[in-house]
């Protein structure tokens, strides 16, 4: 485990929407460099940058045309190296986004693979052995677009042909086993990309669709896991301080496969979804029937989260870390459901739980989800990818370009939240995030280490211990109280509070919408 991960707090940046330094309407790497002091001042000491590689941008950069070249819209390879160097000087680590399962259809590997004549790359992707194929086994494919006699398998969009790591149990002649030399060649090509950027100064990778490599894998993902364990062995030998964070949302599988941390995502019915995104939408796309735990007026119950989280935590706490997130480029903004006051309580929880938290750019000021037409394959996700709101000036401070040239429109509301305005307000969501992160960074017991003890979890009242700290939260409207037997009637000193939170002589009394931290 890289030691720096234990106190890491990540800030996710969608690069085309963060800060435009050259007035072309699109965020870029020099723009990120100019905002490193803001990120450090926020309390984050690590970055995850969504794909910044050369791409046709049919899926927001997740369709990579060249893994070793920065997309010209963002700058150059030199700009990325300079970003690594500047970030490191400020004590900030940087993860790049690794997309191992597919490339763009415009990638040079695929252009060779689609040729009729056999060559080095013929099996770099998954092709059937006939131009007629009826599908099956959840395999999606594209036919009629190549000269070779076959159809190719895709992972997501039509433009994203699946790289070939093999089939766990091949059933057709064109399905290669994972130990086939051509499948091993795919894995080694991925290692080459990893080495390239680690040598250039990056600190590791967030891995997209990490569980999707070997096809027809079993429920334990044994084929895909073997690939990652091989890669982890390489990292341990050559780059032991490099971090691997997976988009898998199954820590028992992903951490066993060699990842250092795994995201929990808002899959329908998941424990994470029950915290902040357990709602249905009306005909106009507005949340209704919101039963999220952190929704003041909802019927949320912390048990729905803990019933999934705690078994995973107990099984994996000696192996790696679980990452809770405020949101990301694929999820609706936190503010779609929660008010700033409700979000503040969620951040109290997010930043005092074990593991590695991730904060999505703009969530710290409560940026709104905007109902927009899809852009670059974003579809409904586009509304969570709008430009960062730095101030209330032109284009909310994101870009000096004409508004019609912006990658996406900024929030048109006159009162839209901004960094500049919230920095001046001591009670703002931004300053709440800063205060919580200062506390987390100052106290090792509130960082990644696995020292969680549940003291009370019933309905809307949740109380837990991290080392000497007692943390309690009540996101509901009604007051709630509980006696903390673990204190044996002893007093505890207050460290931080929101709303009416009190802990005296072992009695925890929480007003409606309150949060508190005490040192016992």
Secondary structure, DSSP 8 states (H G I E B T S, - for coil): --GGGGG--EEEE-GGGT--SSSSSS--HHHHHHTHHHHHHHT--EEEE---EEE--SSTT-SEEEEEEE-TTT--HHHHHHHHHHHHHTT-EEEEEEE-SB--TTSHHHHHHTSSS--TTTTSB-B-SSS----BTTB-EE-SSSSSSS-EEBSSSTT-BBB---BTT--STT--BTTSHHHHHHHHHHHHHHHHHHHHT--EEEEETTT-SSBT--TT-HHHHHHHHHHHHHHHHH-TT-EEEES-S-HHHHTTTT-SEEE----TT-TTHHHH---EE-TTS-EES---TT-TTS---HHHHHHHHHHHHHHHTTT-EEE-BS--TTS--GGGT--HHHHHHHHHHHTTSSS--EEETTGGGT---------TT-GGGGGG-------SSGGGGS-SS-GGGSSS-----TT---HHHHHT-TTSHHHHHHHHHHHHHH-GGGSSSS-EEEEEEETTEEEEEETTEEEEEE-SSS-EEEE-GGGTT---EEEEEESSEEEETTEEEE-SSEEEEEE-
